[in-house]
Amino acid sequence: MQDQAVDAVYELVVSVDVRKSGAYNDAGKTRMRRQLYAVLDRAFAEAGVPARAVHREDRGDGILAAVDPTVPPARILGVWVTEVHEQLRRENPDLRMPLGLRVGLHVGPVTHDAQGISGHAVDLACRLTDSAAARLLLERDRADLVVVVSDSLYREVVHHGGRFVDPGDYAPARLRTKDGATPAWFRLPGRPRPAQVPDGAEQDGTEQDGTAQDGTAPPASDHRREPAEYTLAAPAGPAPADLPQVPDVQDGPDAQDRTVVHGDMSVHRDNTYQGPVHIGRTTGEAHRG
């Protein structure tokens, strides 16, 4: 018997996962979830997105959301992402285990039923979030936030720019997923365009979070797993002409002109910048650190 067609709504899907969620004990997970929802709720409020415009489902160590079509996708990609980064910068200096988020975004037909949402658009957003490339970039750069957008969302929205939306901030990648090779675009808010990430091989495609039971993170140098196998390379078709090519920071004629800025995970210690970098929105509060 053939399934009947269902009514689907074209919506922006947002998938959010907390890094190394298995490293929290039960009390730590309760605090982590409270912090996660505080960060996301404040970001939606600052971006002018009313709660009624966001269908949200809890995922234990993250959320899955579908944003109403009345909300411009550029507002989520620009203002909301910037606010998530700013809220993390506020929260993390006081945390023993800084909150790190992977955010995947895709836009497409979404089906709503009594249990929640479904559809290819939902599946793809979740796979972008769960990709090994997203996990590795977050850890390698000791960042608070990595954003992964689908190729179609990049070309239809990001490529055209907007408030806090700069296509030059995104690096192209080709991921290997259950559905085959999938092009995607990566951004580290508050950081330069991500550099090339080497290939690797992973045991089972899942994140190994460590075994700490007191809510503390494993040492940054403690690599408990091999990175997942993927290739960070340009997706099929020519990249937009305005997407800059970033040289390897170890090579090039201007390697001696690099600037190293000191701070911590939230204020960017020992990061290498090759030009002006937008860290986030300017607030009236005193700068931390």
N, C-alpha and C positions, 0 to 999 in steps of 0.2 A: 504494500500500500504506500503510495507516494505521499510524503508530507505536504500539507497545505502551506501555501505561502503565508508568511506572517508580516504584519506591519512593523517596519523598522524605522527608527528615527535617526537622521544623520547628526551625530553628536561627537564631541571631543571626548575621548576616553583618557583618563589619567590613572596610571598605576603607580603606586608608591610602596617601596619596600625599605625596611630598616636593615642596615648592614649588621652582620654578625649577631643576629637576634638570639641565636642559641647560646651566646656567651652570658646572657642575663639569667639570674636566678628568678624565682617566681616574684619576689618583691621587686627586683630590678625591672622585670617586664611590666609590672603594674606602673611603675614610675615612667618607664620608657613610653608606654602607650599614652599616658597623660601628657607627656612632653610632645609626642608626635601630634596628637590632636590639637594641642595648644598652638603649635607652629603652623599647622595647616589651616586651622580656623582663623587665626589672626591674618594669615596671608590672603585668604579669600576675602576677609573683611576689608583689608587695606586695598585690595584690588577692585573693590566695589562689586563683588559677586555675591548676591544674596543666597542664603542657605537654601531657599526653595528652588534655586536654579541648579543645584548640585545633587544628583542622586549618588549616595555614598554607601558602600558596603565595607564592613570591617573584615580584615584579613589576619587578625592576630598580631602580625608583625608588619602591618601596613594597611593600606586602603585601596579600594578600587572605586573609581568615580566616573560618572558620565555627566558632562556639563551641558546644560540646556542650549539649544541652537541660538537663542537670543543673546548669548554671551559671545562676543567676538573671540575666536581662537587666539588672535594676537594678544589679547589682554592676558590670557593664561600664560602664553609663551613669554610675554614680556614682563608685565607688572607682577603677576602672581609668582612666577619663578624668582624674580628679583626679591620679592617679599619673603618667600620661603628661605632664600639664602640669608637675608637680613635677620630673620627670626632665629635661624640656627646660630648665627654669629652672636646673638644675644644670649641664647640658652647655653651654648656649649662651654664657654670659659668656666662655668661653675659646676660642670658635670665631671664626675670621675671617669665616665665612659661617654665621650662626646657622641651625640646623635649624628649618624651619617645616613643620608637618604639617596636611593636610586629612584629616579622618576622617568617613566616611559610614557610617551604621548603619541596617539594616533587618532585620526578622525575618520569616521565611516559609519555605515548603518549599524545601529544598536537596537536589539530587541529587548523589551521590558516585559517581565511576567511577574507573578506573585513571589517568586523566589529571588529575583534580581535581574541582572542584565546578561546578555550573551551575544555572540556573533563573532565573525572573523576580526572585526576591529578591536574587540575586547581581547581576543587571543593574542593578537599582534602586540598590543600595548603591554600586555603582561610579559611576553617573551622578550621584548626590548628591555624591560626593567630587569628581568632575570638573566640577561645575557652575561656571559663571562667577561666580555669587554667592559661592561659597565662596572662590574665588581672590581676588575683589575685597575681601571682608571681611578676609581675612588680610593683604593688602597695605595696605588703607586704614588699618587700626587697628595696623599694624606688630606684629601678634600672632605668637605662636609656634604657636598651635593654634586651628583652627576645627573645630567638631563639627556635623555635619548629620545629623538623624534624619528618617526618613520620618514622614508624618502618622499612620499606623497605630501605629507604635512610640511616638510621642509620646502619643497618646490612650490606648493600652493600658498603658504603663509610666510614662513621664515625668509625665503628668498626675497620677498618684497619689503622686508624690514618693518619697522614700527617703533613704538615707544619701548625702549629696552630690548628691542629685537634687532640683532645685528647678525646677518648671515656669516660674517667673517669670524664669529665666535665658535662656529661649528666645524667639526672635522668629519669627513665622510668615512664610512666603514662598510664592510660587507661581512655580515654575520652568517654563521651556519646554524640554522634552527631546524625544528622538526619539519617545517614546510620547505626546506631547502635554503639556498642562498638568499639572504634578505639584506638589502641596502638600508643603511640607517645613518643618522647624524648625531654626533656627540658634542656636548658642551659642559664645561666646568665653570659654573657661574662664579665671577670674581677672579677667574684665572685666564691666562692667555688661551688661545685655541689649542686643544690637546695635541701633543706631538704624537708621532708614530708609536704604536705599541707593538712589541715583538710577538710573534706567534708562540703558542704554547700548547700543552695537552693536559686535559683534566680527567680525573678518574671517572666521575659519575655525573657531571653536569650540575652538581649541587654545591652550595657554599658550605664549607666546613667552618663553623663559627668558634671553635675552641671549646674548652670545657670549664672555663672559669665559673665558679658558682657564687662569687661574691659581687658580681656586677662589674668587675674590672675587665679592661680590654687586654688581649695578649700584646706583648711588646711589638712595636712597629716592625722590627727586623725579624720577627718570628714567622717565617713563611711556612705554614702548616700544610700547604697543598701546592700542587703544580697548577699553573694558570690554564684556563680552558683553551681549547683549540679554536682559533678564529683568525681571521685576517683583517687587519685594519687597512683598508685600501679604498680607492675611489669606487663608488657604485657604477653600475652600467650606465653608459651615456656620458656626455661631457658635463663636467661640473660647471656651475655658473661662472661667468667671466669675472665677477667681482669677488670670488672667493680667493683670498690671498694664499700663497704658498709659503709655509713657515719652514725655514731651514732647521736642521738638527742643531740643538743648542751647543753641541760640542764642536761643530765645524763652522766654516763660513768666514768671510772676511771681517764681519763685525762681531766675531765671538768675543773679542776683548772689550767690546762696548756694553756687555751685559751688565745689568744691575741686580744685585742680590739684596732682597729685602728681608729683614729679620722680624720675627714675631712667633706666634704659636699656630696651632691648627686653624684657629679662627681668624688670626690676623696675619697669616701667611708668612711664616718664618722660612728662610732659606729657599724661597721660590725664585726662579730666574725669569725676569721679564725682559722682552726685547723691544718694548715700545710702551706707549701709554696704555694703561689697563683700567677698565671700569670695575671697581670692586663691588659697588652696590649703590643704592640710593643714598643721598645725603640726608641725615637726620639732624635734629637739634640737640641730640644727646652728645655728651663728651665721648671722644674716641676711646675705646677700650684698649688697654695695653700700652 
